[in-house]
Amino acid sequence: MSEQKKPPSNPFFGSLFKIKPTKPGEVYGVPGQGDSLLISAISALCLIGFWSLATWAGWIKPLFLPSPIAIFNKFVQVSTEGFAEKTLFEHTRISVLRVFGALILACATAIPVGLAMGMSRVMRGIFDPPIEFYRPVPPLAYLPLMIVWFGIGELAKVLLIFLSIFAPVAIGTRSGVRSAAIEQVHAAYSLGASPWQVLTQVILPAALPEIITAVRIGMGVGWTTLVAAEMVAATSGIGFMVLSASQFLQTSTVIMGIFIIAAIAYAFDMLMRFLERKLVPWKGHA
């Protein structure tokens, strides 16, 4: 009998690539199941290490890609001395207020509209044409129109971000309404439930997973639109800081601003994942 292959002698790689035991009721396990935090941390460290090596060896000029140490030093400098007469905290606070203000306004309007579109063909016929008309249009295309209508103040910036978030949240909510099983709806009506009770206790819980996913997507689109919104007549905000720094070839400031935007967006996404696990624990277990 041929000798069986032994597992890797290295305990680190052995634990990293070891096949985890299946849970009760499973035979082969779920594809992709398991925690990937350790692998993600190793991947990030490898990227930072290669970045440091490339800048230290002079493969890439600092004008195009500063070293991680230079980015950190720029972060400390802008945090203490400021940029364009405002500190990094003030720029971040202003951008966060713009994005999250637009997100709250979009969720407060898009979710009811999406529910109405999913439950009524009349409402779907009313709202579907304008949403599908402007949804594929890049926000930069109607930014000049926002300025003509509402000026160059905060209203135009927040409204531009609001429109970019509204469409994906409304469409995601409409799609989520169809997740409710028709048998559950008929059972609720047969037990004497009112249309409002069916909506709040049957349809809305079934649509909640797709609503949360749509909010996550909308938030990503909102951060993308923030840079466009702060391009015009803005004197503060992370997007303004990044664009102003790029005009003076301050690459370290540009990359630092990108990292800040990514960190805030990632933190919000982690928060939405946490809420998803708490609010819809049945997702993925059907």
N, C-alpha and C positions, 0 to 999 in steps of 0.2 A: 504494500500500500504506500502510495506516495505521501511524503511528509506534507502536512498542512502548512499553509503560509502563516507566519507569526505576525501579530500586530506590530506596528512601528515601535522601535525601542525607545524613541524619544517620548517621554510622558506628556510633553506639551502638545505635540502634534497628534499624539494618540488620543488625547481628550478632545482636541479640536475637531478631528474628523471621525470620531467614534459615532457609530450609529446608535441613536437613542432608542430605548425600549418603547414599544407602542403602548398607547393608553388602553384601558379596558374598552372592549367593543371594537377595537381596530385590529386589522390583520397586518397590513403593510405600512401603516402610518400615513399621515397626510403629507403630500409633497410640499416641501418648503417649511415644514413645521420645525419649531425650535427657535431659541434665542440667537440672534446674530450680532449682539452688541460687541462681543469680543472680536469677531471678524471685522466689524466696522471700525473699531478702534485701531486694529492693526493696519487696516487699509489707509486710514487717515494719517497715522504715524509714518507709513511708508511714503505717502505723497508729500508730507511736510519734509521728510528726510531727503527725498529726491529734489525738492524745491531748494532746500538749503544747500545741497551739494552743487546744484546747477549754478546758483548765484555765487557761491564761494569759489568755485573753479573758474568763474568768468565765462561760462558757456553762453549766458544771456546778460546783456548789459543792464545795469540797474535802472536805466531810463525806461526799459520795457518791462522788467520784472524785478522789483526790489526784493531784498532778502526778507525772511520772516522777522528778523530782528529789527530791520528798518520799518516794517509795518507796525510792530509793537511800539517802537519809539515814536512813530507818528501818532499812534493812538494816545500815548501819554501826553504828547505835546498839544494835540488838539483838545484833549480833555481838560488840560490846565490853562493853556494860553488861548484856546478858541480858534475859530476859523470864520472870517468875515464878521467879526465883532460878536460872535455867539459861540458858546462852548459846545462841545460835542453833545452833552446832555440836552441842551436847548434845541439843537437841530433834531436830535432823535425824538424828543418829546413832541415837537411840532409835527413831524412826519407821522408819528404813531397816532396822534389825535386826528389827523386828516384821514388816515387809512381806516382806523377803527370807527370813527364817526360815520364814514361812508358805509362801512360794513354793517353797522347797527341799523342804519337807515335802510340799506338794501334788504337785510333779513326781515325787517319789520314790514316791508312792502312786498318783496318778491315771494316770500313763503305763502302769505294769503293768496296772492295772485296765482301761484303755482297750484295750490290746492283747488282754487276755483276752476282753473283750466283743466285740471285732471278730473273734476267731478261734473263739469257742465260743458256741453258742446257749444253752448252760446258764449260762455266766457272764453272758451278756447278759440272760438272764431273771432272774438273781439281782440284778444291780446296776442294771439299767435303771429299775425302779420307784422305788427311793429317790432316785436321782439326778434323775430327771425330776419327782419330787414336790417336792423342795426347791429345785431350780434356779430356777424362776420367782419364788420368794418373796424379797422384798427382805431384805437382811441385818438391817435395823432391826427386822423382824418377829420374828426369832428371837433377837435380842440379849438381851431379858429372860430367855429360857430359858437362854442360855449363862451369864448371871449367876447364875441360881438353881442351876444344876448345878455350875458351876466357880468361883463367886465373882467378885470384881472385880479379881483379879490379872492378871498377864500371860497366863496360860493362856487365859482367856476371850477376850482381845483377839486373840491369835495364832490361836486356833481359829476365831474368826469370820472372819478374813481367809482362813484355810486353806479353809474351806468355800466361800467365794466364788470361790476360784481353782480348787478341785478339779473342779467340774462342767464348766466350759468346757474344761479340759485333758483330762479323761477323754473327753468327747464328741468333741473334736477328734482325739484319738488313735484312737478307735474309727472315726471317719470316714476317717482316714488309712490304716487297714488295708486298706480297700477300694480304695486307690489302686494296690496291687500287682496287676500283671497276672496273671491266672490261668495264662497260658502260661508265665510265668517260674516260678511255683510248681510247675507240672507238670514243667517242664524240670529244676528242681532236684531234685525227688523222683526223676525218672527217672535222674539222674546219681548217685543214691545218697546224697543229702543227708538228714540226720536232721531231725526236726521242729524241733529247736533251731537247727540251721543255717539252715533255711528262714526261721525267725522273725528271726534276727539278721542274715542276709546278704541276704535278699530282701524280706521284709515290712517290717522296721524301716526300711531305707533308703528304701523307697517311701513310707512314712508320715511320714518325718522332716519334709518341708516343712509338712504340716498340723499336726504336733506343735509346731513352732516358732511357727507362726501362732497356735495355741491358747495357747501360753505367753505370747505377746505380749498377746493379748486378756485372759487371766487376770490378767496383771500390772496392766493398766489397771483391771480390776474390783477388784483388791486395793487399789490406791491409793484408789479410791472408797470402799471399805469401811473403810479406815483411819480416816477422819474419824468414821464411825459408831462404830468400836471405841474411839476415844479420847474419845468424848463422855461416857462413864460412868466416873466415879471415876478419871480419869486426871489426873496432875499433870505430865506431860511429853509431848513429841511435837509434831510440826507441827500435826496436827489439833487437839490441845488448845490450842495457841497461837492458831490461827485462831478457834476457837470462843470462847475466853476474850476475845480482842480484840474480837470482834463484840459481846459483851455490854456493853462499855464504849465502843462506837462508835469504835474505833481502826481506821478503814478502811485506813490505810496498812499496818498490821501484817497485816490480813486479806489484802490484795492481795499483799503480800510473801510470805506463806506459800503462797498459791496459785501464785505464780511459782516458788517453790522446789519444790513438789510437781510442777509441770509440767516443770521442768528435769530433775529426777531421773528422772521417767517417760520423758521424751524421750531422755535419755542411755541408759537401759536399752533403749529401742526401737531406737536406733542400734546398740547392741551386738548385739542379736538379729538385726538386718539384716546386720551384718558376719558373724556366725556363720552365718547362712543362706547368704550368698554363698560362704563357705568350705566348709561342710558339704554343701550341696546346690547345687553350681554348675550342675547340669542343669535346675533349676527354671525353667520358662518357655521352655525351648529344645527341647521335645519336638516 
